[in-house]
Amino acid sequence: MLRKWAAALSTATILAAFTGAQPAAAAPPQALADDLRTACANHDAEAAGQRGWARSRFEQCHHLDLDLELKKVNTGAHVGWIFLDLWVLATASDGDRKVTYEVSVEEVGISSHLNDALGYISVNFTGCNTADVACTGTPLFRSDTIQGWFNQPKLATIVATSPNGVGTGTYKTVDLLAMMSLNVEYRDGQTIPYSNPVAVLNASRFDSAGSLLGNGKHHGTVFTDFVPVLDLDARTGSNHEAEAKHVRHALRRPELTFPSFVGKGVPGEVGSGHPLHRLMNSSLSAQNHNGSVTICKDVWGQDYATGGMECDEFPFQSTYEGSSTSTGGNPARWHGSARPIDGDQNGAGGTALSNFYGAQRLLDNGDPTVPGSYGDAFYVNVLT
C-alpha cells in the first residue's frame, strides 16, 4: 500500500509524498492491546479477511488497510483517494461470559485537492442486543469526517455480555455473530460511495459448562473460528512419550497399525484439514473404548495388559472419531489405531488431553444420531 512504504515517516509526510493527500492534525496515541495488535500486523493477509485472524480461542483481530480510489458516477473518472486503517481487536474472557472489542479507524487521509469536510467514514457495529446478549459502549455507530476520525480514531470499547446460565443445551451456550459495516463517501453528489456491509465478521460463543470442563472456570467465552492444537511430546523423558509415539505412528504410518485394511487414513493431524471433534457423552465414549479393547485383545491376546500395560487408542475415545462412534459400532473398519502401551504413560497422556479440553473450553453440542453434527474441533501435533 502507498502509505506503508516508509513506516518511519509521519502520516502527513507519506500522504503528501505519494498522493498529495492532506491529513488533519496529529492524532492522539492509541490505547489498544499492543501485543495482539503487533501479532495481528504480522498476519495481515488473514487479518484483512472478513473473519479476521484468531491467535487463540480468546484473541482475535481484524485489520483492513484500505486505499480507496474515488470515481465519478456514470463516467468512472478518477476523483481522488481516501485512505484508512480499520482495526478491531477482540478479547474473549475465559471465566466470564464476555467479549471486549477495541475498534478504531486510523491513518485516515484524503487527496489534497479534495475538500476533506466532504469526506466521510461511517462504521456500524451490529449483532448485539439480542434476547441473550447485550452490548455496552458508546457509540456502536459513528459517521464522521476525515478530520474527525484523524483527531479521534477510536470508536469505542464495546463489551458484549451474556448472563450466566442463559442459553441452549446442557452447557447453556449462546452464539454471537458480531458484524461491522464500513462506508466511505465523498459527499459532492457526483462520486460513487464505497460500501462494505460486512467488513468484519466475528464469531464467539458464551457457555456455562460448570465443572464439566474441569478447569475451575464455570463460565466463559471463546472465538469459535479458532481450532486449537493439542501438543503431545514424543521426546525422551516425556511422561507420555509412549502415548505420543503411538499417535505419531497412527498418523504417519496407518498401514502398520490395527485394525488393518487397505485405504486406512487416520484423521486429526494438524494441517490435514481433518480435525477431531470432542465427544462428551460418557456412554458413547465407553463404547469407543470397549471397541478399542476388542482390537487389542484380537491382535495381542487376552493377556495384553500383563505388566502394567493398557489399551491405548487414537483417535481418542472422547472424540466422534473414536472406534465405535465413527464406524456405527464396527471397530474392525475404524480409521484409527489401538495398541497396548505403558499404563502410567497412557494415564499421563489422558491427563494432558483432559487439561487441554478444559483450557480450550472444548464442548460437545453435537448429536451422534445426526450425520455431520459434531462437538468442537481440534487437531493434534506430535513434538519430536
Secondary structure as GFF3:
##gff-version 3
##sequence-region A 1 384
A	DSSP	three_ten_helix	2	4	.	.	.	ID=ss1
A	DSSP	alpha_helix	11	18	.	.	.	ID=ss2
A	DSSP	alpha_helix	34	41	.	.	.	ID=ss3
A	DSSP	alpha_helix	44	47	.	.	.	ID=ss4
A	DSSP	beta_strand	53	56	.	.	.	ID=ss5
A	DSSP	beta_strand	59	71	.	.	.	ID=ss6
A	DSSP	beta_strand	78	92	.	.	.	ID=ss7
A	DSSP	beta_strand	98	110	.	.	.	ID=ss8
A	DSSP	three_ten_helix	116	118	.	.	.	ID=ss9
A	DSSP	beta_strand	119	126	.	.	.	ID=ss10
A	DSSP	beta_strand	134	136	.	.	.	ID=ss11
A	DSSP	beta_strand	141	145	.	.	.	ID=ss12
A	DSSP	alpha_helix	146	151	.	.	.	ID=ss13
A	DSSP	beta_strand	154	161	.	.	.	ID=ss14
A	DSSP	beta_strand	174	186	.	.	.	ID=ss15
A	DSSP	beta_strand	194	207	.	.	.	ID=ss16
A	DSSP	three_ten_helix	210	213	.	.	.	ID=ss17
A	DSSP	beta_strand	220	223	.	.	.	ID=ss18
A	DSSP	beta_strand	229	233	.	.	.	ID=ss19
A	DSSP	alpha_helix	241	252	.	.	.	ID=ss20
A	DSSP	three_ten_helix	254	256	.	.	.	ID=ss21
A	DSSP	beta_strand	276	277	.	.	.	ID=ss22
A	DSSP	alpha_helix	282	300	.	.	.	ID=ss23
A	DSSP	beta_strand	309	314	.	.	.	ID=ss24
A	DSSP	three_ten_helix	331	333	.	.	.	ID=ss25
A	DSSP	beta_strand	337	342	.	.	.	ID=ss26
A	DSSP	alpha_helix	343	359	.	.	.	ID=ss27
A	DSSP	beta_strand	377	383	.	.	.	ID=ss28
###
